[in-house]
Amino acid sequence: MLLGAGSDSEDVIQEAFVKAYRKLSRYRGESSFRSWLLAIVANETRNLHRSRGRRDGLVLRAAAADPTAEIAEDGAVDAVLAGERRASLVQALRQLPVRDREVIVCRFFLDFSEEETVAALGWPRGTVKSRTSRALAKLRGLLDREEVRHG
């Protein structure tokens, strides 16, 4: 689902809303509007990850072409490590139940406030609080297991 747009999250959301507006006539009502819109946001986030992956690959190729460039090498190593962390987080997040994923995405990837999350998901405030806490605990457990597996 939505993962790690980070500092680009505003751009992702803006692009998703523009695409949603352009494709509004295609909304058939088979799912909730929120689900339809979140799917568009998720697609935009995946597009961002693909472009980051291409950029990270370019950094690695540039570093390999000029091994004396210590700064490029450090940047390439950092990019690879960030990519690995991102991939682990994506994998762990995908293992969570959908409702846990939704609350994590809203609160931490879309950087919604608690009130915005309540409005976006249509859940009571107490449900958002408790589900956030439980989902984070599950996510930590999954990430800890992933770290043990990969050293």
Rosetta blueprint (number, residue, H / E / L):
1 M L
2 L L
3 L L
4 G L
5 A L
6 G H
7 S H
8 D H
9 S H
10 E H
11 D H
12 V H
13 I H
14 Q H
15 E H
16 A H
17 F H
18 V H
19 K H
20 A H
21 Y H
22 R H
23 K L
24 L H
25 S H
26 R H
27 Y L
28 R L
29 G L
30 E L
31 S L
32 S L
33 F H
34 R H
35 S H
36 W H
37 L H
38 L H
39 A H
40 I H
41 V H
42 A H
43 N H
44 E H
45 T H
46 R H
47 N H
48 L H
49 H H
50 R H
51 S H
52 R H
53 G H
54 R H
55 R H
56 D H
57 G H
58 L H
59 V H
60 L H
61 R H
62 A H
63 A H
64 A H
65 A H
66 D L
67 P L
68 T L
69 A L
70 E H
71 I H
72 A H
73 E H
74 D H
75 G H
76 A H
77 V H
78 D H
79 A H
80 V H
81 L H
82 A H
83 G H
84 E H
85 R H
86 R H
87 A H
88 S H
89 L H
90 V H
91 Q H
92 A H
93 L H
94 R H
95 Q H
96 L L
97 P L
98 V H
99 R H
100 D H
101 R H
102 E H
103 V H
104 I H
105 V H
106 C H
107 R H
108 F H
109 F H
110 L L
111 D L
112 F L
113 S L
114 E H
115 E H
116 E H
117 T H
118 V H
119 A H
120 A H
121 L H
122 G L
123 W L
124 P L
125 R H
126 G H
127 T H
128 V H
129 K H
130 S H
131 R H
132 T H
133 S H
134 R H
135 A H
136 L H
137 A H
138 K H
139 L H
140 R H
141 G H
142 L H
143 L H
144 D H
145 R H
146 E H
147 E H
148 V H
149 R H
150 H H
151 G L
